[in-house]
Amino acid sequence: MISTAIRVARVGSAAELAAAALVMLGFPALMLAALVPSIPAFAAVAAVTYLADHYLHRKGSYLINRLSKVRAGLSIRFLIRQLLLILLLARLSLSDDLIFYGAVACFIAFYGLQAPHGALVTLIRNRRRMPVATRNVDLKSRIRIPDSPPRRLLHRSAEKMLHLDLFAVVGILVAAQLESAGFGFFGIGLTVGLGIGYVLRLLPYVRGKRIPPRADVVLAAVDDWLAAYRPETVLYFSGSKDSAYQVNMWLETMEQLETRPLIILRERAILNNLAPTTVPVICVPGGVHLMNMDLSTVRVALYAANVGKNIHMLRVPTIKHVFIGHGDSDKLASVNPYSKVYDEVWTAGRAGRDRYAIADVGVRDDDIVEVGRPQLAPIQTWQGVPEDRIPTVLYAPTWEGWDGNPGNTSIVLAGENIVTRLVTADPPVRVLYKPHPFTGTVSKEAGAAHKRITALVEKAAAERAADPRFTADTAAMDQARAELARIEARLAELAGSGGTRRDEAEATRDGIVDVHKHEEIARLRAEWNAAYWRSFPTYEHRVIKGAQPRLYDCFNVSDAMVSDISSVVSDFIASGKPYAVTDSGELGHEEFRRQNTAVRAAVILSNDAGELGGLLDAVRDPSADPLADARKELKQYLLGPDEPASIDQFNAAVADLALKAEARNVGQESRVGAANADPAETAELTNAVPGQRAASAGETDGVSAG
């Protein structure tokens, strides 16, 4: 029942639900205590409401936002508590006492301070919000960006300001209880005095040298940096904060480009969720600012997602535009008709080309280039199961999706059957269960199935630990755990040594990555991964939670995988290892293979997982694996040849397209030059390429030049 209430209220825990209940029940109780009247009861209930309210704010509870929507926001809750205190004084027959008038005057004055306080906080935040935010871009030497205000001044500022009424409330209650007005006026003085002090403390940050430069100055500095850096290849991305993984997967590839790379983002939320990188990053929320930016040296723009804001870059004709996507699968998103707006579409292998041909969405075959998948370089090819350990099978189901299609995930209908058959297999295997992080966010059935599967794996792990057939090298595991602790301590030290970025302006000023530190962190993460797998027995079943170890790390320690239709399957194929895919939608094996290219070399599972024996046989005896050759062919079909390396193919494609862009621009200049004798023809050519002129001040974000 509690779990249902937590889900309905959309809170994170039972404690959060209890705090919300205390807030909602506390105010009627306060009114009752005021009417009785009872000073001790009022004080006790008031303390509960203060603490519960503070707890919900500290947790960032969803209910706080909902209360504001129904006109029960933070200020209203504090005002009601103060009005009930006035009611208490009246019920105590103190309405003719000086403390009563002092309380009324205090709360009126205190609320009068809320307006300048809120205005100053808003003004400071707005003035410190940059027209562009950057990482690895040297603006510090070009413009002056002052330090941000102390975090304690702006973080949850409204809550802090309102809580200053505590001094008055406590003083007035003590004065009423002891019949001594002095305590009340002392508390009133503290509340009003601290409120005025808070407002005065904010004033210096809205004037003078504590304000960042104007937008035009910042944009000029960015253009000056661009002119010096001369970027050649841009990765352009727009999306919600939940889609940051789509750009993060390309960061390492951008770092390995043989041309000067630049990343352009359109949303601050994406920048805040961007993984560390050495590539310069510019976040430009405004479309006009982007269209006015000097990108004259850029020849190739790469797009990882099909979104509306792409138009602000696509409008520039001096650049060749490429859709690179964010994964390779048979989903409809992989053949979006939007893709025909790009000069080229890059796919991993022949499969991508064929998908577009079959879909017939307007993408010409001549515009498709096969470049492999550079991100798959960390995936190791299979050499068979080492003699010193039992086989490891990874179960990595995808999530339930938004549409409720039963074919999206195996976790609901087949998950328990799959795990049960794996943990009871004879000869034994080890199971690693790594669910998609979104599992259970839409479907409560998927969430419940995930919990049952987790319990199955943990129970099997406990039984295996007690099985005398399995013995572990405890000394080696202890050594690995000690190494993990050392690495984690060093990573925490490196994370802390960068300082706290207090706001966007300061992060832009100081956001240049320390390359040596970046390389050390990458090395430490690799060492952490190796130590993690040594820190527990090679036969131990395990649920892999959180971001670490990464999915590809799980690939490398596994000998086979069970999954669903998603890019996970296409990526795993790079390893050459046996794999199985569940036909959760019950299409039938033949139809399932026909509709999904990535399962052509897979063991197809029904929801009862009865076919798992074929997968385990292939792992135990690779020489008798009937699908080995099919996997090799499918790997090349989906992901391209192993040689040359994918990053080399990618770099070659970038260089080739840059030459095409340069040839187009030179040709355009020649045509314009030849037309100079005819002003009418010159005007016609100029109007044909509007992207070469700067956007006028009157253009808005949603308007493309034309």
Secondary structure, DSSP 8 states (H G I E B T S, - for coil): -HHHHHHHHT-SSHHHHHHHHHHHHHHHHHHHHHHTT-HHHHHHHHHHHHHHHHHHHHTT-HHHHHHHHTT--HHHHHHHHHHHHHHHHHHTT-TTSHHHHHHHHHHHHHHHHHHHHHHHHHHHHHHTS-SSEEES---TTTS-------HHHHTTHHHHHHHTHHHHHHHHHHHHHHT-HHHHHHHHHHHHHHHHHHHHHHGGGGSGGGS---HHHHHHHHHHHHHHH---EEEEE---GGGHHHHHTTHHHHHT-SS-EEEEES-HHHHHT----SS-EEE---HHHHHHS--TT--EEEESS--GGGHHHHT-TTSEEEE--S---SSGGGG-GGGGGSSEEEESSHHHHHHHHHHTSS--GGGEEE---GGGTT--------TTS--EEEEE-----SS--TTS-STTTTHHHHHHHHHT-SS--EEEE---TTTTSS-HHHHHHHHHHHHHHHHHHHHHHT-TT----HHHHHHHHHHHHHHHHHHHHHHHHT----SHHHHHHH----HHHHHHHHHHHHHHHHHHHHSS-TT--EE--SSSS-HHHHHHH-SEEEE-SSHHHHHHGGGT--EEEE-TT---HHHHHHH-GGGTTSEEE-TT-TTHHHHHHHHH-GGG-TTHHHHHHHHHHHH--SSS-HHHHHHHHHHHHHHHHHHHHHHHHHHHHHGGG-HHHHHHHHHH-GGGS---TT--TT----
